[in-house]
Amino acid sequence: MAEVKEKIARKVASFFKPGDVVNLGIGIPTMVGNYIEDGVWLHTENGLMGYGPAPEKGKESEYLTGAGAQFLTAYPGAAAFDSATSFAIVRGGHLTATVLGALEVDEKGNLANWSRPGVIVGMGGAMDLVNGARDVIIAMEHTAKGGKHKILEQCSLPLTGAGVVTKIVTDLCVIEVTKEGLVLKEVEEGVTLDEIRQKTGAKLIVPEHLETI
Amino acid sequence: MNKLVGRSEIMKLFHDNMTIMCGGFANRGNAAKLIDMAVESGAQGIYIISNDSGDPDLTVGRFIRSGQARKLTASHVGMNPELGEAVLAGKIELELSPQGTLAERIRCGGAGLGGVLVATGIGTVMEEGKQKIEVNGQTYLLETPLTAEIALVKAYKADVMGNLVYKGTQRNFNPLVAMAAKTVIVEAEEIVPVGDLDMDEIHTPGVFVSMIWNGEE
């Protein structure tokens, strides 16, 4: 299972190049940070640009933490700022991309990842991130537990954002969200088109030439 | 002007049905000792404005566990299952505001603005009950300002005039809530004489600050 998640994280990380500025959500998105190239700059919404991996034991600082209160390190050139500045970066189009998980994502690029029935959590910064980041990349396992579809014709859960998702990266494939619908871009080696279709609850546009990951 | 005060003076300020704004983010950079005082004051029916609900036994979470909070405006409450239970049981009212929107609503409150236009939340439940305004062909939601009677601020350094410096990721909502309340109380790690802070390093000018806890219990 961990291997599957790492594979997804590595694929997403390969999209970024030095100079890109990226915000990573929790779960698989967080793992993307382990595989990014030097020079890809990470933003955390609680007020830091340029953070690095978790510190060694004994070197934790309570002044250097992430949105989940976890300890971080900072690269030379990192900057700390208040929450209004942090979301000026987010909403103002200064983020190359955000990588988030999803409960549901649909063929119009709608995303539901903040609310499910009977659980009160809150959206945190997710609604701002999906509206502001230039690319909104969903990194997730293709289906939910029990094989339930997560990629749908239409989301049923409360939306985080409408028409915001640009890419979906799963353990099976890479999908691009376009005006025409969901376009299959790359398929994981050993995975058949039939399997992807069966595990996807929305229509997929399959181009003639399909790359294998 | 010396703004240092002791615990007893601060305790006098808390009363029933008041609004308190808290700086801090996920228990980091919260004025934890000032929150303890507010809880110990016994004031009831408090409306809390804060980024999050804290953990059940930490910072903002203490107001929930003690039953003193009547309402909470926050962006994230996932760290505190007791808050979820209290909401479902009808014991506390919860207003969720997206984090960036919440930050700007507080900034508006402090800066004397009538609100802020955000695209965040368009096409979601955040639209409910809000005015939509079109500017240059783009649709925005009008989000209204937030203010409070008291703001509880955590600073790294304060001079006795109330000029503040924050450190690292403990800055978060602190400079925003420090502008948006009638009475702004500061808990500082270090209190320094006037003149010690360079004017260019000050994050919150002392004009926003009402009092600084002198650290005495």
Interface residues (C-beta under 8 A of the other chain):
Chain A: T44 E45 N46 G47 L48 S61 E62 Y63 L64 T65 G66 A67 G68 A69 L72 A80 F81 D82 S83 A84 S86 F87 V90 R91 N110 G118 V119 I120 V121 G122 M123 G124 G125 A126 M127 D128 N131 G132 P158 L159 T160 G161 A162 G163
Chain B: F25 A26 N27 R28 N51 D52 A74 S75 H76 V77 G78 M79 L83 G84 V87 L88 L94 L96 P98 Q99 G100 T101 L102 A103 E104 R107 V118 A119 T120 G121 I122 G123 T124 V125 M126 Y156 Y166 K167 G168 T169 Q170 R171 N172 F173 N174 P175 L176 H203
